[in-house]
Amino acid sequence: MARFTRAGGHLTILTVAAHMPPLFTDAVHRQTVSEGRKAHALVGAHESIWLDKPAVFLNDIPTSAFNKLILDAINDVKPQVLLIPYYDRHVDHRIIFDAAMVASRPVGSGKGIRIVAAYETLSETHWNAPHLEPNFTPNWVVDITDTLDIKLQAMACYESQVHPFPEPRSLEALRALALFRGSQAGFAFGEAFHIIRMTAAPEKFGGL
């Protein structure tokens, strides 16, 4: 995200689920939103949208109504690049993934989306049951060597969510993952995605 905004891109961050009642207190909700706003500012977000739906209770929302929430956001923003959670262990990620796949179909506003890609999440994506559930296999690695410090600073903003190493949701683990992904693609540090659909013109990539 930081690399994208540094290059002049317009970044909108959609936060669907929130740490709020019934599992969390209003105070926790306010804290995590404040942490999120600080992180969003660091990566250069131009707009932050908060749907404030209770975390882990997204499946209580009728599918048609939830799909409409995501579709409405896409219709409003009209993104050319859509990054969505990978279909991993977190139940909210799965529900958001399904809704985003419906909303990003190449009709209406979805026709303007040039890349749909799923990202990996520390403490969630790699806890799937091998072979019984989908494994994250990236086919797109972005060089974030020049913006790694911003990535780590943004993660550090989530003081209530970051844990000490060797917990997976730690700054050390995040840096290690970036080092590993970068080494897979010839970069010092990388960020990996799985491209679901790409219709960007070949000439956009500087030739064949």
ChimeraX commands (.cxc) that place a marker at each C-alpha (Angstrom):
marker #1 position 0.00,0.00,0.00 radius 0.5
marker #1 position 2.80,2.40,0.87 radius 0.5
marker #1 position 4.58,1.66,-2.41 radius 0.5
marker #1 position 1.30,2.23,-4.28 radius 0.5
marker #1 position 0.57,5.60,-2.67 radius 0.5
marker #1 position 4.18,6.75,-3.04 radius 0.5
marker #1 position 3.76,6.23,-6.77 radius 0.5
marker #1 position 0.66,8.44,-6.81 radius 0.5
marker #1 position -2.02,5.79,-6.37 radius 0.5
marker #1 position -5.29,6.57,-4.59 radius 0.5
marker #1 position -5.75,4.12,-1.72 radius 0.5
marker #1 position -9.05,3.31,-0.03 radius 0.5
marker #1 position -9.05,0.88,2.90 radius 0.5
marker #1 position -12.30,-0.92,3.68 radius 0.5
marker #1 position -12.45,-2.34,7.21 radius 0.5
marker #1 position -15.43,-4.66,7.46 radius 0.5
marker #1 position -15.31,-6.31,10.90 radius 0.5
marker #1 position -14.61,-4.54,14.17 radius 0.5
marker #1 position -13.58,-5.46,17.72 radius 0.5
marker #1 position -16.89,-4.52,19.27 radius 0.5
marker #1 position -19.67,-6.07,21.36 radius 0.5
marker #1 position -20.62,-8.80,22.02 radius 0.5
marker #1 position -17.07,-10.17,22.17 radius 0.5
marker #1 position -15.28,-6.88,22.86 radius 0.5
marker #1 position -16.06,-3.73,24.80 radius 0.5
marker #1 position -16.75,-0.32,23.34 radius 0.5
marker #1 position -13.39,0.80,24.73 radius 0.5
marker #1 position -11.58,-1.91,22.77 radius 0.5
marker #1 position -13.49,-0.90,19.65 radius 0.5
marker #1 position -12.46,2.73,20.02 radius 0.5
marker #1 position -8.85,1.74,20.61 radius 0.5
marker #1 position -8.58,-0.51,17.56 radius 0.5
marker #1 position -10.21,2.09,15.31 radius 0.5
marker #1 position -7.74,4.68,16.58 radius 0.5
marker #1 position -4.87,2.28,15.92 radius 0.5
marker #1 position -6.22,1.61,12.44 radius 0.5
marker #1 position -6.47,5.30,11.58 radius 0.5
marker #1 position -2.82,5.81,12.57 radius 0.5
marker #1 position -1.73,2.84,10.44 radius 0.5
marker #1 position -3.80,3.98,7.48 radius 0.5
marker #1 position -2.23,7.44,7.65 radius 0.5
marker #1 position 1.27,5.96,7.63 radius 0.5
marker #1 position 0.69,3.98,4.42 radius 0.5
marker #1 position -0.88,7.04,2.77 radius 0.5
marker #1 position -4.54,6.04,2.61 radius 0.5
marker #1 position -6.75,8.68,1.04 radius 0.5
marker #1 position -9.95,7.24,2.46 radius 0.5
marker #1 position -10.86,4.80,5.23 radius 0.5
marker #1 position -14.28,3.13,5.27 radius 0.5
marker #1 position -15.44,1.41,8.48 radius 0.5
marker #1 position -18.47,-0.87,8.28 radius 0.5
marker #1 position -18.30,-1.69,12.02 radius 0.5
marker #1 position -19.76,-5.18,11.85 radius 0.5
marker #1 position -19.02,-7.30,14.95 radius 0.5
marker #1 position -15.98,-9.53,14.45 radius 0.5
marker #1 position -16.67,-13.27,14.09 radius 0.5
marker #1 position -20.40,-12.56,13.69 radius 0.5
marker #1 position -20.44,-11.69,10.00 radius 0.5
marker #1 position -22.15,-14.98,9.27 radius 0.5
marker #1 position -25.18,-13.70,11.21 radius 0.5
marker #1 position -25.78,-11.20,8.38 radius 0.5
marker #1 position -27.87,-12.67,5.53 radius 0.5
marker #1 position -25.64,-13.48,2.57 radius 0.5
marker #1 position -27.51,-11.21,0.17 radius 0.5
marker #1 position -27.33,-8.28,2.59 radius 0.5
marker #1 position -23.62,-8.80,3.26 radius 0.5
marker #1 position -22.81,-9.13,-0.43 radius 0.5
marker #1 position -24.60,-5.82,-0.98 radius 0.5
marker #1 position -22.42,-4.11,1.66 radius 0.5
marker #1 position -19.27,-5.10,-0.24 radius 0.5
marker #1 position -20.82,-4.37,-3.63 radius 0.5
marker #1 position -21.93,-0.90,-2.50 radius 0.5
marker #1 position -18.38,-0.11,-1.38 radius 0.5
marker #1 position -16.94,-1.25,-4.72 radius 0.5
marker #1 position -19.56,0.73,-6.62 radius 0.5
marker #1 position -18.65,3.84,-4.60 radius 0.5
marker #1 position -14.86,3.50,-4.85 radius 0.5
marker #1 position -14.61,1.94,-8.33 radius 0.5
marker #1 position -11.15,0.45,-7.70 radius 0.5
marker #1 position -8.81,-0.73,-10.43 radius 0.5
marker #1 position -6.94,-3.00,-8.00 radius 0.5
marker #1 position -8.85,-4.98,-5.37 radius 0.5
marker #1 position -6.92,-6.76,-2.61 radius 0.5
marker #1 position -8.98,-9.16,-0.50 radius 0.5
marker #1 position -8.27,-11.60,2.35 radius 0.5
marker #1 position -7.19,-15.10,1.44 radius 0.5
marker #1 position -9.71,-17.87,2.12 radius 0.5
marker #1 position -7.98,-18.95,5.31 radius 0.5
marker #1 position -8.66,-20.05,8.89 radius 0.5
marker #1 position -10.43,-16.84,9.97 radius 0.5
marker #1 position -14.19,-17.17,9.44 radius 0.5
marker #1 position -14.55,-13.45,8.67 radius 0.5
marker #1 position -11.88,-13.69,5.97 radius 0.5
marker #1 position -13.84,-16.47,4.29 radius 0.5
marker #1 position -17.09,-14.52,4.31 radius 0.5
marker #1 position -15.44,-11.34,3.04 radius 0.5
marker #1 position -13.62,-13.34,0.35 radius 0.5
marker #1 position -16.90,-14.85,-0.88 radius 0.5
marker #1 position -18.66,-11.48,-0.96 radius 0.5
marker #1 position -15.73,-9.79,-2.71 radius 0.5
marker #1 position -15.70,-12.49,-5.37 radius 0.5
marker #1 position -19.38,-11.84,-6.05 radius 0.5
marker #1 position -18.95,-8.06,-6.04 radius 0.5
marker #1 position -15.86,-8.09,-8.30 radius 0.5
marker #1 position -17.41,-10.10,-11.13 radius 0.5
marker #1 position -16.63,-8.40,-14.48 radius 0.5
marker #1 position -20.01,-6.68,-14.76 radius 0.5
marker #1 position -20.95,-3.15,-13.74 radius 0.5
marker #1 position -18.26,-1.56,-11.57 radius 0.5
marker #1 position -16.45,-4.90,-11.53 radius 0.5
marker #1 position -15.49,-4.44,-15.18 radius 0.5
marker #1 position -13.14,-1.64,-14.16 radius 0.5
marker #1 position -11.16,-3.82,-11.76 radius 0.5
marker #1 position -7.90,-4.75,-13.48 radius 0.5
marker #1 position -6.46,-6.94,-10.72 radius 0.5
marker #1 position -8.19,-8.98,-8.03 radius 0.5
marker #1 position -5.68,-10.58,-5.66 radius 0.5
marker #1 position -5.73,-12.23,-2.23 radius 0.5
marker #1 position -3.21,-11.40,0.47 radius 0.5
marker #1 position -1.85,-13.53,3.30 radius 0.5
marker #1 position -2.40,-12.69,6.96 radius 0.5
marker #1 position -0.05,-13.55,9.79 radius 0.5
marker #1 position -1.59,-15.97,12.33 radius 0.5
marker #1 position -4.40,-16.94,9.96 radius 0.5
marker #1 position -3.35,-17.88,6.42 radius 0.5
marker #1 position -0.83,-20.56,7.35 radius 0.5
marker #1 position -2.97,-22.36,9.92 radius 0.5
marker #1 position -5.14,-24.17,7.39 radius 0.5
marker #1 position -5.24,-27.96,7.32 radius 0.5
marker #1 position -2.84,-28.99,4.51 radius 0.5
marker #1 position -4.56,-30.62,1.54 radius 0.5
marker #1 position -7.96,-30.47,3.26 radius 0.5
marker #1 position -8.18,-26.70,2.85 radius 0.5
marker #1 position -6.64,-24.39,0.24 radius 0.5
marker #1 position -2.97,-23.56,0.74 radius 0.5
marker #1 position -1.70,-20.06,0.04 radius 0.5
marker #1 position 0.49,-20.33,-3.06 radius 0.5
marker #1 position 1.53,-16.86,-4.22 radius 0.5
marker #1 position 1.89,-16.09,-7.90 radius 0.5
marker #1 position 2.66,-12.38,-7.49 radius 0.5
marker #1 position 5.36,-10.89,-5.26 radius 0.5
marker #1 position 5.72,-7.12,-4.92 radius 0.5
marker #1 position 9.10,-5.62,-4.02 radius 0.5
marker #1 position 8.60,-3.70,-0.75 radius 0.5
marker #1 position 12.26,-3.22,0.10 radius 0.5
marker #1 position 11.95,0.57,0.03 radius 0.5
marker #1 position 8.76,0.63,2.10 radius 0.5
marker #1 position 9.36,-2.19,4.60 radius 0.5
marker #1 position 10.01,0.28,7.43 radius 0.5
marker #1 position 6.64,1.91,6.81 radius 0.5
marker #1 position 4.96,-1.51,6.81 radius 0.5
marker #1 position 6.49,-2.34,10.19 radius 0.5
marker #1 position 5.64,1.08,11.62 radius 0.5
marker #1 position 2.05,0.69,10.46 radius 0.5
marker #1 position 1.82,-2.75,12.05 radius 0.5
marker #1 position 3.27,-1.35,15.28 radius 0.5
marker #1 position 0.35,1.10,15.43 radius 0.5
marker #1 position -1.88,-1.85,16.38 radius 0.5
marker #1 position -0.54,-1.97,19.93 radius 0.5
marker #1 position -3.47,-4.05,21.16 radius 0.5
marker #1 position -3.01,-6.63,18.40 radius 0.5
marker #1 position 0.78,-7.03,18.07 radius 0.5
marker #1 position 2.33,-9.74,20.25 radius 0.5
marker #1 position 5.94,-10.34,21.33 radius 0.5
marker #1 position 8.04,-12.76,19.28 radius 0.5
marker #1 position 7.83,-15.73,18.73 radius 0.5
marker #1 position 4.08,-15.16,18.39 radius 0.5
marker #1 position 3.17,-15.05,14.67 radius 0.5
marker #1 position 1.50,-11.65,14.95 radius 0.5
marker #1 position 4.75,-9.91,15.84 radius 0.5
marker #1 position 6.96,-7.38,14.09 radius 0.5
marker #1 position 9.79,-9.92,13.90 radius 0.5
marker #1 position 7.55,-12.50,12.22 radius 0.5
marker #1 position 6.22,-9.89,9.79 radius 0.5
marker #1 position 9.75,-8.88,8.82 radius 0.5
marker #1 position 10.78,-12.53,8.47 radius 0.5
marker #1 position 7.85,-13.24,6.17 radius 0.5
marker #1 position 8.78,-10.24,4.01 radius 0.5
marker #1 position 12.39,-11.48,3.88 radius 0.5
marker #1 position 11.25,-14.97,2.85 radius 0.5
marker #1 position 8.81,-13.73,0.20 radius 0.5
marker #1 position 11.45,-11.40,-1.17 radius 0.5
marker #1 position 13.98,-14.21,-1.39 radius 0.5
marker #1 position 11.50,-16.20,-3.48 radius 0.5
marker #1 position 11.41,-13.45,-6.09 radius 0.5
marker #1 position 14.92,-11.97,-6.03 radius 0.5
marker #1 position 14.10,-9.01,-3.78 radius 0.5
marker #1 position 15.44,-8.10,-0.36 radius 0.5
marker #1 position 11.87,-7.93,0.97 radius 0.5
marker #1 position 8.60,-8.84,-0.72 radius 0.5
marker #1 position 4.86,-9.00,-0.19 radius 0.5
marker #1 position 3.06,-11.97,-1.70 radius 0.5
marker #1 position -0.40,-12.25,-3.27 radius 0.5
marker #1 position -2.40,-14.79,-5.19 radius 0.5
marker #1 position -3.81,-13.24,-8.36 radius 0.5
marker #1 position -7.41,-14.30,-8.88 radius 0.5
marker #1 position -8.10,-12.27,-12.01 radius 0.5
marker #1 position -5.94,-9.87,-14.00 radius 0.5
marker #1 position -6.99,-7.99,-17.11 radius 0.5
marker #1 position -4.34,-5.25,-17.06 radius 0.5
marker #1 position -2.89,-4.60,-20.51 radius 0.5
marker #1 position 0.55,-6.17,-21.10 radius 0.5
marker #1 position 2.06,-2.83,-22.09 radius 0.5
marker #1 position 1.36,-1.55,-18.57 radius 0.5
marker #1 position 4.20,-3.76,-17.40 radius 0.5
marker #1 position 6.83,-2.25,-19.67 radius 0.5
marker #1 position 6.83,-4.77,-22.51 radius 0.5
marker #1 position 6.96,-8.51,-23.05 radius 0.5
marker link #1:1,2 radius 0.2
marker link #1:2,3 radius 0.2
marker link #1:3,4 radius 0.2
marker link #1:4,5 radius 0.2
marker link #1:5,6 radius 0.2
marker link #1:6,7 radius 0.2
marker link #1:7,8 radius 0.2
marker link #1:8,9 radius 0.2
marker link #1:9,10 radius 0.2
marker link #1:10,11 radius 0.2
marker link #1:11,12 radius 0.2
marker link #1:12,13 radius 0.2
marker link #1:13,14 radius 0.2
marker link #1:14,15 radius 0.2
marker link #1:15,16 radius 0.2
marker link #1:16,17 radius 0.2
marker link #1:17,18 radius 0.2
marker link #1:18,19 radius 0.2
marker link #1:19,20 radius 0.2
marker link #1:20,21 radius 0.2
marker link #1:21,22 radius 0.2
marker link #1:22,23 radius 0.2
marker link #1:23,24 radius 0.2
marker link #1:24,25 radius 0.2
marker link #1:25,26 radius 0.2
marker link #1:26,27 radius 0.2
marker link #1:27,28 radius 0.2
marker link #1:28,29 radius 0.2
marker link #1:29,30 radius 0.2
marker link #1:30,31 radius 0.2
marker link #1:31,32 radius 0.2
marker link #1:32,33 radius 0.2
marker link #1:33,34 radius 0.2
marker link #1:34,35 radius 0.2
marker link #1:35,36 radius 0.2
marker link #1:36,37 radius 0.2
marker link #1:37,38 radius 0.2
marker link #1:38,39 radius 0.2
marker link #1:39,40 radius 0.2
marker link #1:40,41 radius 0.2
marker link #1:41,42 radius 0.2
marker link #1:42,43 radius 0.2
marker link #1:43,44 radius 0.2
marker link #1:44,45 radius 0.2
marker link #1:45,46 radius 0.2
marker link #1:46,47 radius 0.2
marker link #1:47,48 radius 0.2
marker link #1:48,49 radius 0.2
marker link #1:49,50 radius 0.2
marker link #1:50,51 radius 0.2
marker link #1:51,52 radius 0.2
marker link #1:52,53 radius 0.2
marker link #1:53,54 radius 0.2
marker link #1:54,55 radius 0.2
marker link #1:55,56 radius 0.2
marker link #1:56,57 radius 0.2
marker link #1:57,58 radius 0.2
marker link #1:58,59 radius 0.2
marker link #1:59,60 radius 0.2
marker link #1:60,61 radius 0.2
marker link #1:61,62 radius 0.2
marker link #1:62,63 radius 0.2
marker link #1:63,64 radius 0.2
marker link #1:64,65 radius 0.2
marker link #1:65,66 radius 0.2
marker link #1:66,67 radius 0.2
marker link #1:67,68 radius 0.2
marker link #1:68,69 radius 0.2
marker link #1:69,70 radius 0.2
marker link #1:70,71 radius 0.2
marker link #1:71,72 radius 0.2
marker link #1:72,73 radius 0.2
marker link #1:73,74 radius 0.2
marker link #1:74,75 radius 0.2
marker link #1:75,76 radius 0.2
marker link #1:76,77 radius 0.2
marker link #1:77,78 radius 0.2
marker link #1:78,79 radius 0.2
marker link #1:79,80 radius 0.2
marker link #1:80,81 radius 0.2
marker link #1:81,82 radius 0.2
marker link #1:82,83 radius 0.2
marker link #1:83,84 radius 0.2
marker link #1:84,85 radius 0.2
marker link #1:85,86 radius 0.2
marker link #1:86,87 radius 0.2
marker link #1:87,88 radius 0.2
marker link #1:88,89 radius 0.2
marker link #1:89,90 radius 0.2
marker link #1:90,91 radius 0.2
marker link #1:91,92 radius 0.2
marker link #1:92,93 radius 0.2
marker link #1:93,94 radius 0.2
marker link #1:94,95 radius 0.2
marker link #1:95,96 radius 0.2
marker link #1:96,97 radius 0.2
marker link #1:97,98 radius 0.2
marker link #1:98,99 radius 0.2
marker link #1:99,100 radius 0.2
marker link #1:100,101 radius 0.2
marker link #1:101,102 radius 0.2
marker link #1:102,103 radius 0.2
marker link #1:103,104 radius 0.2
marker link #1:104,105 radius 0.2
marker link #1:105,106 radius 0.2
marker link #1:106,107 radius 0.2
marker link #1:107,108 radius 0.2
marker link #1:108,109 radius 0.2
marker link #1:109,110 radius 0.2
marker link #1:110,111 radius 0.2
marker link #1:111,112 radius 0.2
marker link #1:112,113 radius 0.2
marker link #1:113,114 radius 0.2
marker link #1:114,115 radius 0.2
marker link #1:115,116 radius 0.2
marker link #1:116,117 radius 0.2
marker link #1:117,118 radius 0.2
marker link #1:118,119 radius 0.2
marker link #1:119,120 radius 0.2
marker link #1:120,121 radius 0.2
marker link #1:121,122 radius 0.2
marker link #1:122,123 radius 0.2
marker link #1:123,124 radius 0.2
marker link #1:124,125 radius 0.2
marker link #1:125,126 radius 0.2
marker link #1:126,127 radius 0.2
marker link #1:127,128 radius 0.2
marker link #1:128,129 radius 0.2
marker link #1:129,130 radius 0.2
marker link #1:130,131 radius 0.2
marker link #1:131,132 radius 0.2
marker link #1:132,133 radius 0.2
marker link #1:133,134 radius 0.2
marker link #1:134,135 radius 0.2
marker link #1:135,136 radius 0.2
marker link #1:136,137 radius 0.2
marker link #1:137,138 radius 0.2
marker link #1:138,139 radius 0.2
marker link #1:139,140 radius 0.2
marker link #1:140,141 radius 0.2
marker link #1:141,142 radius 0.2
marker link #1:142,143 radius 0.2
marker link #1:143,144 radius 0.2
marker link #1:144,145 radius 0.2
marker link #1:145,146 radius 0.2
marker link #1:146,147 radius 0.2
marker link #1:147,148 radius 0.2
marker link #1:148,149 radius 0.2
marker link #1:149,150 radius 0.2
marker link #1:150,151 radius 0.2
marker link #1:151,152 radius 0.2
marker link #1:152,153 radius 0.2
marker link #1:153,154 radius 0.2
marker link #1:154,155 radius 0.2
marker link #1:155,156 radius 0.2
marker link #1:156,157 radius 0.2
marker link #1:157,158 radius 0.2
marker link #1:158,159 radius 0.2
marker link #1:159,160 radius 0.2
marker link #1:160,161 radius 0.2
marker link #1:161,162 radius 0.2
marker link #1:162,163 radius 0.2
marker link #1:163,164 radius 0.2
marker link #1:164,165 radius 0.2
marker link #1:165,166 radius 0.2
marker link #1:166,167 radius 0.2
marker link #1:167,168 radius 0.2
marker link #1:168,169 radius 0.2
marker link #1:169,170 radius 0.2
marker link #1:170,171 radius 0.2
marker link #1:171,172 radius 0.2
marker link #1:172,173 radius 0.2
marker link #1:173,174 radius 0.2
marker link #1:174,175 radius 0.2
marker link #1:175,176 radius 0.2
marker link #1:176,177 radius 0.2
marker link #1:177,178 radius 0.2
marker link #1:178,179 radius 0.2
marker link #1:179,180 radius 0.2
marker link #1:180,181 radius 0.2
marker link #1:181,182 radius 0.2
marker link #1:182,183 radius 0.2
marker link #1:183,184 radius 0.2
marker link #1:184,185 radius 0.2
marker link #1:185,186 radius 0.2
marker link #1:186,187 radius 0.2
marker link #1:187,188 radius 0.2
marker link #1:188,189 radius 0.2
marker link #1:189,190 radius 0.2
marker link #1:190,191 radius 0.2
marker link #1:191,192 radius 0.2
marker link #1:192,193 radius 0.2
marker link #1:193,194 radius 0.2
marker link #1:194,195 radius 0.2
marker link #1:195,196 radius 0.2
marker link #1:196,197 radius 0.2
marker link #1:197,198 radius 0.2
marker link #1:198,199 radius 0.2
marker link #1:199,200 radius 0.2
marker link #1:200,201 radius 0.2
marker link #1:201,202 radius 0.2
marker link #1:202,203 radius 0.2
marker link #1:203,204 radius 0.2
marker link #1:204,205 radius 0.2
marker link #1:205,206 radius 0.2
marker link #1:206,207 radius 0.2
marker link #1:207,208 radius 0.2
view
